[in-house]
Amino acid sequence: MSEFFNSEIVQEELDEIRRMQEEIYGQVMNIDTLTSEERHDHIEDLCELLEKQRIMYTRISLSDDPQALELKNQMQQSVKMLGFPEGTDMNVLFSGMRKTIEALRQHID
């Protein structure tokens, strides 16, 4: 394992991101059956997940570890596969996702 991914802090954060993704994605199929309070909690969880992902991307971007750089490249490629132009600034993407989540929040209020 690389020095970057060997870090206990990085491992804990990645585990937390994975856990949150599983929980949030598991709720998506049942979003129509959630109460108003559960929907608000879901939106808050989305905000927290997005912030954790943004922070992890920043950590990865600041690293010179080859495996971290490979993960950064994979993330950029996945954004491209989602239909965004090549070279899309990930911070612009995170900002756009935050605006979308805020619009969802207003929709359920």
JOGI-V595254 format. One record per run of one state. SS is the DSSP state (A for helix, B for strand, O for the rest). FROM is the first residue (numbers start at 1). TO is the last residue. Records with the same first field share a line. If there is no record, write none. Layout:
# JOGI-V595254
SS->FROM-TO, FROM-TO
This chain:
# JOGI-V595254
O->1-2, 7-7, 29-30, 34-35, 63-65, 82-89, 109-109
A->3-6, 8-28, 31-33, 36-62, 66-81, 90-108
